[in-house]
Amino acid sequence: MARKNALIQLIWGFVLISAGIMMFIHIPQKLAEIRQHFSSGIFFLRFCFYMISILLVFGGIKKIYDHFSDMERKK
């Protein structure tokens, strides 16, 4: 069961990285759509979107790093 959980955590790490990268790529397009409806607060919104995407990528990297460091400790 522990091995299955470790595999799920590894896959989840890759999913987090993928989501963060895809969000980072799509931010300019989404901000252009948002600018049509709102004119104020764009800087704060841009900051929040980029911060979320960076946190997703670093969270995924941490999960993958933890997975492989746990495997090294078990050897």
N, CA, C and O atoms as a GROMACS GRO file, in nm:
protein
  300
    1MET      N    1   0.082  -0.120   0.000
    1MET     CA    2   0.000   0.000   0.000
    1MET      C    3   0.086   0.126   0.000
    1MET      O    4   0.052   0.226  -0.064
    2ALA      N    5   0.199   0.121   0.072
    2ALA     CA    6   0.287   0.238   0.079
    2ALA      C    7   0.347   0.266  -0.058
    2ALA      O    8   0.367   0.382  -0.095
    3ARG      N    9   0.377   0.161  -0.133
    3ARG     CA   10   0.435   0.180  -0.266
    3ARG      C   11   0.333   0.245  -0.360
    3ARG      O   12   0.368   0.330  -0.442
    4LYS      N   13   0.206   0.204  -0.348
    4LYS     CA   14   0.100   0.263  -0.430
    4LYS      C   15   0.082   0.411  -0.396
    4LYS      O   16   0.064   0.494  -0.484
    5ASN      N   17   0.087   0.442  -0.267
    5ASN     CA   18   0.073   0.581  -0.223
    5ASN      C   19   0.191   0.665  -0.274
    5ASN      O   20   0.173   0.780  -0.313
    6ALA      N   21   0.311   0.607  -0.273
    6ALA     CA   22   0.429   0.679  -0.322
    6ALA      C   23   0.416   0.707  -0.471
    6ALA      O   24   0.453   0.815  -0.518
    7LEU      N   25   0.364   0.612  -0.546
    7LEU     CA   26   0.344   0.632  -0.690
    7LEU      C   27   0.240   0.740  -0.716
    7LEU      O   28   0.258   0.822  -0.807
    8ILE      N   29   0.134   0.741  -0.638
    8ILE     CA   30   0.031   0.844  -0.653
    8ILE      C   31   0.090   0.982  -0.623
    8ILE      O   32   0.059   1.078  -0.694
    9GLN      N   33   0.173   0.992  -0.520
    9GLN     CA   34   0.234   1.120  -0.486
    9GLN      C   35   0.331   1.166  -0.596
    9GLN      O   36   0.339   1.286  -0.624
   10LEU      N   37   0.402   1.073  -0.658
   10LEU     CA   38   0.492   1.107  -0.768
   10LEU      C   39   0.413   1.159  -0.887
   10LEU      O   40   0.450   1.260  -0.947
   11ILE      N   41   0.306   1.091  -0.922
   11ILE     CA   42   0.221   1.135  -1.033
   11ILE      C   43   0.160   1.271  -1.001
   11ILE      O   44   0.153   1.358  -1.088
   12TRP      N   45   0.117   1.290  -0.877
   12TRP     CA   46   0.060   1.417  -0.836
   12TRP      C   47   0.162   1.530  -0.849
   12TRP      O   48   0.125   1.642  -0.885
   13GLY      N   49   0.287   1.502  -0.821
   13GLY     CA   50   0.392   1.602  -0.838
   13GLY      C   51   0.405   1.644  -0.984
   13GLY      O   52   0.417   1.764  -1.012
   14PHE      N   53   0.402   1.548  -1.076
   14PHE     CA   54   0.410   1.582  -1.218
   14PHE      C   55   0.286   1.658  -1.265
   14PHE      O   56   0.296   1.747  -1.350
   15VAL      N   57   0.171   1.624  -1.210
   15VAL     CA   58   0.048   1.696  -1.245
   15VAL      C   59   0.055   1.841  -1.197
   15VAL      O   60   0.013   1.932  -1.268
   16LEU      N   61   0.107   1.862  -1.078
   16LEU     CA   62   0.122   1.999  -1.026
   16LEU      C   63   0.215   2.082  -1.114
   16LEU      O   64   0.186   2.197  -1.145
   17ILE      N   65   0.326   2.023  -1.154
   17ILE     CA   66   0.420   2.094  -1.240
   17ILE      C   67   0.354   2.127  -1.374
   17ILE      O   68   0.368   2.239  -1.424
   18SER      N   69   0.285   2.032  -1.432
   18SER     CA   70   0.218   2.055  -1.560
   18SER      C   71   0.112   2.164  -1.548
   18SER      O   72   0.101   2.249  -1.636
   19ALA      N   73   0.035   2.161  -1.442
   19ALA     CA   74  -0.068   2.264  -1.422
   19ALA      C   75  -0.006   2.401  -1.405
   19ALA      O   76  -0.057   2.500  -1.459
   20GLY      N   77   0.103   2.410  -1.331
   20GLY     CA   78   0.170   2.537  -1.312
   20GLY      C   79   0.226   2.593  -1.441
   20GLY      O   80   0.215   2.712  -1.468
   21ILE      N   81   0.287   2.506  -1.522
   21ILE     CA   82   0.343   2.552  -1.650
   21ILE      C   83   0.233   2.595  -1.746
   21ILE      O   84   0.245   2.698  -1.812
   22MET      N   85   0.126   2.518  -1.753
   22MET     CA   86   0.016   2.554  -1.843
   22MET      C   87  -0.051   2.684  -1.797
   22MET      O   88  -0.091   2.766  -1.880
   23MET      N   89  -0.064   2.702  -1.667
   23MET     CA   90  -0.122   2.827  -1.618
   23MET      C   91  -0.030   2.944  -1.651
   23MET      O   92  -0.078   3.051  -1.690
   24PHE      N   93   0.100   2.925  -1.636
   24PHE     CA   94   0.197   3.030  -1.666
   24PHE      C   95   0.189   3.070  -1.814
   24PHE      O   96   0.202   3.188  -1.847
   25ILE      N   97   0.167   2.973  -1.901
   25ILE     CA   98   0.158   3.000  -2.045
   25ILE      C   99   0.029   3.075  -2.080
   25ILE      O  100   0.031   3.162  -2.167
   26HIS      N  101  -0.081   3.044  -2.012
   26HIS     CA  102  -0.211   3.100  -2.048
   26HIS      C  103  -0.246   3.230  -1.975
   26HIS      O  104  -0.350   3.290  -2.003
   27ILE      N  105  -0.161   3.275  -1.885
   27ILE     CA  106  -0.192   3.397  -1.810
   27ILE      C  107  -0.209   3.520  -1.899
   27ILE      O  108  -0.306   3.592  -1.882
   28PRO      N  109  -0.119   3.546  -1.995
   28PRO     CA  110  -0.138   3.667  -2.078
   28PRO      C  111  -0.270   3.667  -2.155
   28PRO      O  112  -0.334   3.772  -2.168
   29GLN      N  113  -0.309   3.552  -2.205
   29GLN     CA  114  -0.435   3.543  -2.280
   29GLN      C  115  -0.554   3.570  -2.187
   29GLN      O  116  -0.646   3.643  -2.224
   30LYS      N  117  -0.552   3.512  -2.069
   30LYS     CA  118  -0.663   3.533  -1.976
   30LYS      C  119  -0.669   3.676  -1.924
   30LYS      O  120  -0.777   3.731  -1.904
   31LEU      N  121  -0.553   3.737  -1.903
   31LEU     CA  122  -0.552   3.876  -1.858
   31LEU      C  123  -0.607   3.969  -1.965
   31LEU      O  124  -0.672   4.069  -1.934
   32ALA      N  125  -0.581   3.938  -2.092
   32ALA     CA  126  -0.638   4.020  -2.200
   32ALA      C  127  -0.791   4.011  -2.199
   32ALA      O  128  -0.860   4.110  -2.224
   33GLU      N  129  -0.844   3.892  -2.171
   33GLU     CA  130  -0.989   3.876  -2.163
   33GLU      C  131  -1.045   3.950  -2.042
   33GLU      O  132  -1.152   4.011  -2.050
   34ILE      N  133  -0.974   3.946  -1.930
   34ILE     CA  134  -1.021   4.012  -1.808
   34ILE      C  135  -1.017   4.164  -1.825
   34ILE      O  136  -1.104   4.233  -1.773
   35ARG      N  137  -0.917   4.216  -1.896
   35ARG     CA  138  -0.906   4.361  -1.918
   35ARG      C  139  -1.027   4.418  -1.990
   35ARG      O  140  -1.059   4.536  -1.974
   36GLN      N  141  -1.094   4.338  -2.069
   36GLN     CA  142  -1.212   4.386  -2.140
   36GLN      C  143  -1.325   4.419  -2.043
   36GLN      O  144  -1.409   4.504  -2.072
   37HIS      N  145  -1.327   4.351  -1.929
   37HIS     CA  146  -1.436   4.371  -1.833
   37HIS      C  147  -1.397   4.460  -1.715
   37HIS      O  148  -1.480   4.534  -1.663
   38PHE      N  149  -1.270   4.454  -1.674
   38PHE     CA  150  -1.223   4.531  -1.559
   38PHE      C  151  -1.101   4.613  -1.600
   38PHE      O  152  -1.016   4.564  -1.674
   39SER      N  153  -1.094   4.734  -1.554
   39SER     CA  154  -0.978   4.817  -1.588
   39SER      C  155  -0.884   4.837  -1.468
   39SER      O  156  -0.767   4.870  -1.487
   40SER      N  157  -0.934   4.819  -1.347
   40SER     CA  158  -0.849   4.841  -1.229
   40SER      C  159  -0.813   4.707  -1.165
   40SER      O  160  -0.885   4.608  -1.177
   41GLY      N  161  -0.701   4.707  -1.097
   41GLY     CA  162  -0.659   4.587  -1.025
   41GLY      C  163  -0.591   4.482  -1.110
   41GLY      O  164  -0.573   4.369  -1.066
   42ILE      N  165  -0.552   4.517  -1.231
   42ILE     CA  166  -0.489   4.419  -1.320
   42ILE      C  167  -0.352   4.378  -1.268
   42ILE      O  168  -0.314   4.261  -1.277
   43PHE      N  169  -0.277   4.474  -1.211
   43PHE     CA  170  -0.144   4.442  -1.159
   43PHE      C  171  -0.154   4.338  -1.047
   43PHE      O  172  -0.079   4.240  -1.046
   44PHE      N  173  -0.247   4.360  -0.955
   44PHE     CA  174  -0.266   4.266  -0.844
   44PHE      C  175  -0.309   4.129  -0.895
   44PHE      O  176  -0.262   4.026  -0.847
   45LEU      N  177  -0.398   4.128  -0.992
   45LEU     CA  178  -0.445   4.002  -1.049
   45LEU      C  179  -0.332   3.928  -1.120
   45LEU      O  180  -0.319   3.807  -1.108
   46ARG      N  181  -0.252   4.002  -1.194
   46ARG     CA  182  -0.137   3.941  -1.263
   46ARG      C  183  -0.041   3.881  -1.161
   46ARG      O  184   0.008   3.769  -1.178
   47PHE      N  185  -0.013   3.956  -1.055
   47PHE     CA  186   0.075   3.907  -0.951
   47PHE      C  187   0.020   3.778  -0.889
   47PHE      O  188   0.095   3.682  -0.869
   48CYS      N  189  -0.108   3.775  -0.861
   48CYS     CA  190  -0.169   3.656  -0.800
   48CYS      C  191  -0.163   3.535  -0.894
   48CYS      O  192  -0.131   3.425  -0.850
   49PHE      N  193  -0.194   3.555  -1.020
   49PHE     CA  194  -0.190   3.445  -1.116
   49PHE      C  195  -0.049   3.387  -1.129
   49PHE      O  196  -0.030   3.266  -1.127
   50TYR      N  197   0.049   3.476  -1.142
   50TYR     CA  198   0.187   3.427  -1.154
   50TYR      C  199   0.234   3.360  -1.025
   50TYR      O  200   0.306   3.262  -1.030
   51MET      N  201   0.194   3.412  -0.910
   51MET     CA  202   0.232   3.352  -0.783
   51MET      C  203   0.172   3.212  -0.770
   51MET      O  204   0.239   3.120  -0.724
   52ILE      N  205   0.046   3.196  -0.809
   52ILE     CA  206  -0.017   3.064  -0.802
   52ILE      C  207   0.056   2.966  -0.894
   52ILE      O  208   0.081   2.852  -0.854
   53SER      N  209   0.090   3.009  -1.015
   53SER     CA  210   0.157   2.916  -1.106
   53SER      C  211   0.296   2.880  -1.056
   53SER      O  212   0.339   2.766  -1.070
   54ILE      N  213   0.367   2.975  -0.997
   54ILE     CA  214   0.499   2.945  -0.941
   54ILE      C  215   0.488   2.850  -0.823
   54ILE      O  216   0.568   2.757  -0.809
   55LEU      N  217   0.388   2.872  -0.737
   55LEU     CA  218   0.368   2.782  -0.623
   55LEU      C  219   0.332   2.640  -0.669
   55LEU      O  220   0.376   2.542  -0.608
   56LEU      N  221   0.252   2.629  -0.774
   56LEU     CA  222   0.220   2.497  -0.827
   56LEU      C  223   0.344   2.424  -0.875
   56LEU      O  224   0.364   2.306  -0.845
   57VAL      N  225   0.429   2.494  -0.950
   57VAL     CA  226   0.552   2.431  -1.002
   57VAL      C  227   0.643   2.391  -0.887
   57VAL      O  228   0.692   2.278  -0.884
   58PHE      N  229   0.667   2.481  -0.792
   58PHE     CA  230   0.756   2.448  -0.682
   58PHE      C  231   0.698   2.340  -0.591
   58PHE      O  232   0.772   2.259  -0.535
   59GLY      N  233   0.566   2.337  -0.575
   59GLY     CA  234   0.503   2.230  -0.498
   59GLY      C  235   0.522   2.095  -0.564
   59GLY      O  236   0.547   1.995  -0.497
   60GLY      N  237   0.510   2.091  -0.696
   60GLY     CA  238   0.533   1.967  -0.770
   60GLY      C  239   0.677   1.922  -0.762
   60GLY      O  240   0.706   1.804  -0.746
   61ILE      N  241   0.769   2.018  -0.773
   61ILE     CA  242   0.911   1.985  -0.762
   61ILE      C  243   0.942   1.930  -0.623
   61ILE      O  244   1.019   1.835  -0.610
   62LYS      N  245   0.883   1.989  -0.520
   62LYS     CA  246   0.906   1.941  -0.384
   62LYS      C  247   0.853   1.800  -0.366
   62LYS      O  248   0.918   1.717  -0.302
   63LYS      N  249   0.736   1.770  -0.422
   63LYS     CA  250   0.680   1.636  -0.410
   63LYS      C  251   0.771   1.534  -0.478
   63LYS      O  252   0.797   1.426  -0.423
   64ILE      N  253   0.820   1.567  -0.596
   64ILE     CA  254   0.908   1.474  -0.668
   64ILE      C  255   1.040   1.459  -0.594
   64ILE      O  256   1.091   1.348  -0.581
   65TYR      N  257   1.095   1.570  -0.544
   65TYR     CA  258   1.220   1.563  -0.469
   65TYR      C  259   1.203   1.477  -0.343
   65TYR      O  260   1.288   1.394  -0.312
   66ASP      N  261   1.094   1.497  -0.271
   66ASP     CA  262   1.068   1.419  -0.150
   66ASP      C  263   1.053   1.271  -0.183
   66ASP      O  264   1.099   1.185  -0.107
   67HIS      N  265   0.989   1.241  -0.296
   67HIS     CA  266   0.972   1.101  -0.335
   67HIS      C  267   1.107   1.034  -0.356
   67HIS      O  268   1.132   0.924  -0.305
   68PHE      N  269   1.195   1.099  -0.431
   68PHE     CA  270   1.324   1.037  -0.459
   68PHE      C  271   1.418   1.041  -0.339
   68PHE      O  272   1.502   0.952  -0.326
   69SER      N  273   1.406   1.139  -0.253
   69SER     CA  274   1.490   1.138  -0.132
   69SER      C  275   1.445   1.030  -0.035
   69SER      O  276   1.528   0.971   0.035
   70ASP      N  277   1.315   1.002  -0.031
   70ASP     CA  278   1.266   0.891   0.053
   70ASP      C  279   1.316   0.757  -0.002
   70ASP      O  280   1.348   0.666   0.075
   71MET      N  281   1.323   0.745  -0.134
   71MET     CA  282   1.372   0.620  -0.192
   71MET      C  283   1.520   0.602  -0.161
   71MET      O  284   1.565   0.489  -0.141
   72GLU      N  285   1.596   0.711  -0.156
   72GLU     CA  286   1.739   0.702  -0.122
   72GLU      C  287   1.756   0.661   0.025
   72GLU      O  288   1.846   0.583   0.057
   73ARG      N  289   1.672   0.712   0.113
   73ARG     CA  290   1.681   0.677   0.255
   73ARG      C  291   1.646   0.532   0.281
   73ARG      O  292   1.700   0.471   0.374
   74LYS      N  293   1.558   0.475   0.200
   74LYS     CA  294   1.514   0.336   0.219
   74LYS      C  295   1.617   0.236   0.171
   74LYS      O  296   1.607   0.118   0.204
   75LYS      N  297   1.715   0.280   0.093
   75LYS     CA  298   1.815   0.185   0.042
   75LYS      C  299   1.910   0.141   0.149
   75LYS      O  300   2.000   0.062   0.123
   0.00000   0.00000   0.00000
